[in-house]
């Protein structure tokens, strides 16, 4: 339950109105990897995913100026304020790159950050998350944290225990939405969500050419209680980003018909 009026109003602009789910397309990868496949023409790909039914798009602050006439009024804007590059010897250490007030000045509906726990720098990232959540609450702005259990070598833990811990520490520090990886094939994802009371969206990870298996994983996670998805490369690196987004949205709609509408703001 969100009691902050500002957060409730902004949350409404992030949610797909047909299903109540969060269908976020993150496109913050250029900061980390450079202009990779799918992100060379940002206005084009953003237009495509919006037409495909994304409920919100997520980018870094400097790209907003080129997208102001592209993002339609019914699509939410989330701005990412942390990052690192693959050129760094410590690419898993994410530093803050913006503030809530700066993001709101850009017209954003929400703010996003990235935290890797389970490595020698996690104490700094967790401290940043705590401060950012306090600031976001003061400004009535939803905060999403992409929280992964990732060690100093970049190995990611996708066990039930690891994912549950990532979600719980995110909620404990005051974020409003947590993005985590699904369990393998989405199996036992309900165990991850036990004791978690904020919306959980599932990450897509590296591009998977087998879209059918990927959609099955999405469905299993929604059935288990996930509130939506935050999928980047599996949409913007596909041959047809608009159609890929449509397929993801349709998979969620089919699942919602069985389990009932997601009520994030109830």
C-alpha positions in Angstrom: 0.0 0.0 0.0 1.4 3.4 -1.0 0.3 6.2 1.3 2.4 8.9 -0.4 0.1 10.7 -2.8 2.9 11.8 -5.1 4.1 8.2 -5.4 0.6 6.9 -6.1 0.1 9.4 -8.9 3.4 8.7 -10.5 3.0 5.0 -10.1 -0.2 5.1 -12.1 1.7 6.4 -15.1 4.1 3.4 -14.9 1.4 0.7 -14.9 -0.1 -1.0 -17.9 -3.8 -0.1 -17.7 -5.1 -3.4 -19.2 -3.4 -5.7 -16.7 -2.1 -3.6 -13.8 1.4 -5.0 -14.5 4.6 -3.1 -14.8 6.0 -3.6 -18.4 9.3 -1.7 -18.3 11.9 -1.6 -21.1 15.3 -0.5 -19.6 17.6 1.0 -22.2 20.4 2.2 -19.9 22.9 -0.3 -21.3 24.8 2.3 -23.5 26.4 3.7 -20.4 27.8 0.3 -19.5 28.6 -1.2 -22.9 28.6 1.7 -25.3 26.2 1.9 -28.3 25.5 -1.8 -28.6 23.1 -3.5 -31.0 19.6 -2.1 -30.7 20.6 1.1 -29.0 22.3 3.0 -31.8 19.2 4.9 -32.8 17.5 5.7 -29.5 14.5 7.6 -30.8 13.6 4.8 -33.2 13.8 2.0 -30.7 12.0 3.9 -28.0 9.2 4.6 -30.4 9.1 0.9 -31.4 8.8 -0.4 -27.8 6.2 2.2 -26.9 4.1 1.2 -29.9 4.5 -2.4 -28.8 2.9 -1.6 -25.5 5.6 -0.8 -23.0 4.1 0.8 -19.9 7.4 2.6 -19.1 10.8 3.1 -20.6 14.0 3.6 -18.6 17.1 5.6 -19.8 19.9 7.7 -18.4 19.3 11.4 -17.9 21.3 12.7 -21.0 19.1 10.8 -23.4 15.8 12.3 -22.2 16.3 15.5 -24.3 16.2 13.5 -27.5 13.1 11.5 -26.5 10.8 14.2 -25.3 8.8 14.1 -28.5 9.0 10.3 -28.9 7.6 9.0 -25.6 3.8 9.1 -25.7 1.8 10.6 -22.8 0.5 7.2 -21.8 4.0 5.7 -21.3 5.9 6.3 -18.1 9.5 7.7 -18.0 12.0 6.3 -15.6 15.5 7.7 -15.3 18.4 5.6 -14.2 20.9 7.3 -11.8 23.7 4.8 -11.3 26.2 2.9 -13.4 29.6 1.7 -14.3 31.4 0.8 -17.5 32.9 -2.4 -18.8 36.1 -0.4 -19.4 36.5 -0.1 -15.6 38.6 -2.7 -13.7 35.7 -2.8 -11.2 32.6 -2.9 -13.5 30.3 -4.3 -10.8 30.7 -1.2 -8.6 27.8 1.1 -9.5 28.1 4.8 -8.5 25.3 7.4 -8.4 25.1 9.6 -11.4 22.1 11.8 -10.6 19.6 13.0 -8.0 15.8 12.8 -7.5 15.3 16.5 -8.0 17.3 16.4 -11.2 15.2 13.5 -12.5 12.0 15.3 -11.7 13.2 18.4 -13.5 13.5 16.2 -16.6 9.8 15.2 -16.3 10.4 11.6 -15.1 7.8 9.6 -13.3 10.3 7.4 -11.4 13.9 7.0 -10.6 16.1 3.8 -10.9 19.4 2.6 -9.5 21.5 -0.6 -9.6 22.9 -2.4 -6.6 25.1 -5.5 -6.6 25.4 -7.3 -3.3 27.8 -10.0 -2.2 31.0 -8.2 -3.2 33.5 -5.9 -1.4 31.8 -2.8 -2.6 28.2 -3.6 -1.7 28.3 -1.6 1.5 28.8 1.6 -0.6 26.0 0.7 -3.0 23.6 -0.2 -0.2 24.4 3.1 1.5 23.6 4.9 -1.8 20.3 3.0 -2.1 19.3 4.0 1.5 20.0 7.7 0.8 18.3 7.6 -2.5 15.2 6.0 -1.1 15.0 8.7 1.6 15.3 11.4 -1.1 12.8 9.7 -3.3 10.3 9.5 -0.5 10.7 13.2 0.3 9.9 14.1 -3.3 7.1 11.5 -3.7 8.9 9.6 -6.4 8.8 5.8 -7.0 12.2 4.2 -6.7 13.2 1.0 -8.5 16.3 -0.8 -7.5 17.9 -3.4 -9.8 19.4 -5.6 -7.1 21.5 -8.6 -7.9 23.6 -10.9 -5.9 26.9 -10.6 -7.8 30.4 -11.3 -6.6 33.6 -9.4 -7.5 34.1 -11.7 -10.5 30.7 -10.9 -11.9 29.2 -14.3 -11.1 25.4 -13.8 -10.4 23.5 -16.0 -7.9 20.1 -16.9 -9.2 19.2 -19.3 -6.4 15.9 -18.9 -4.5 17.9 -17.9 -1.4 20.0 -15.3 -3.3 17.1 -13.8 -5.1 15.0 -13.6 -2.0 17.8 -11.9 -0.1 18.2 -9.3 -2.9 14.5 -8.5 -2.8 14.3 -8.3 0.9 17.3 -6.0 1.4 15.8 -3.7 -1.3 12.5 -3.5 0.6 14.3 -3.1 3.9 16.1 0.0 2.6 12.9 1.6 1.3 12.8 1.1 -2.4 9.3 0.8 -4.0 10.1 -1.7 -6.8 12.8 -4.3 -7.0 14.1 -5.8 -10.2 15.7 -9.3 -9.8 16.4 -12.2 -12.1 13.9 -15.0 -12.4 14.8 -18.4 -11.1 15.9 -20.9 -13.8 12.9 -21.3 -16.1 10.8 -19.5 -13.5 10.5 -22.6 -11.3 9.9 -22.1 -7.6 9.8 -18.3 -8.1 6.9 -18.2 -5.5 9.5 -19.2 -2.9 11.5 -16.0 -3.7 8.5 -13.8 -3.1 7.6 -15.1 0.4 8.0 -12.2 2.8 8.4 -9.6 0.1 5.7 -6.8 0.1 6.9 -4.5 -2.7 6.3 -5.1 -6.4 8.9 -7.4 -8.0 9.7 -7.2 -11.7 11.8 -9.8 -13.4 14.9 -9.1 -15.5 15.5 -10.5 -18.9 19.3 -10.6 -19.0 21.2 -11.5 -22.1 19.4 -11.8 -25.4 17.7 -15.2 -25.8 16.8 -16.2 -29.4 14.3 -18.8 -28.0 11.5 -16.4 -27.3 9.1 -19.2 -26.6 11.0 -20.5 -23.6 11.6 -16.9 -22.4 7.8 -16.2 -22.5 7.2 -19.4 -20.5 9.5 -18.1 -17.8 7.7 -14.8 -17.7 4.3 -16.5 -17.3 5.6 -18.7 -14.5 6.9 -15.7 -12.6 3.7 -13.8 -13.0 1.7 -16.8 -11.9 4.0 -17.0 -8.8 3.2 -13.4 -7.9 5.6 -11.1 -9.8 4.2 -7.7 -10.7 5.6 -7.5 -14.1 8.8 -7.3 -16.1 11.8 -5.1 -16.8 13.2 -6.5 -20.0 15.8 -4.7 -22.2 18.0 -6.8 -24.5 15.4 -9.4 -25.2 13.2 -6.7 -26.7 15.5 -4.0 -28.1 18.0 -6.4 -29.6 15.3 -8.5 -31.4 14.8 -8.2 -35.1 11.5 -6.5 -34.5 11.4 -4.7 -31.1 7.8 -3.6 -31.5 6.6 -7.2 -32.0 8.8 -8.6 -29.3 7.2 -6.1 -26.8 3.8 -7.1 -28.1 4.6 -10.8 -27.5 5.7 -10.0 -23.9 2.6 -8.0 -23.2 0.4 -10.7 -24.7 2.0 -13.4 -22.6 1.4 -11.3 -19.4 -2.3 -10.6 -20.5 -2.9 -14.3 -21.0 -1.5 -15.1 -17.6 -3.5 -12.3 -15.9 -6.7 -13.9 -17.4 -5.9 -16.9 -15.2 -4.6 -15.4 -12.0 -6.4 -12.0 -12.0 -5.4 -8.4 -12.5 -2.3 -7.2 -10.7 -3.2 -4.6 -8.1 -0.1 -2.8 -7.2 -1.9 0.3 -5.8 -4.6 -1.5 -3.9 
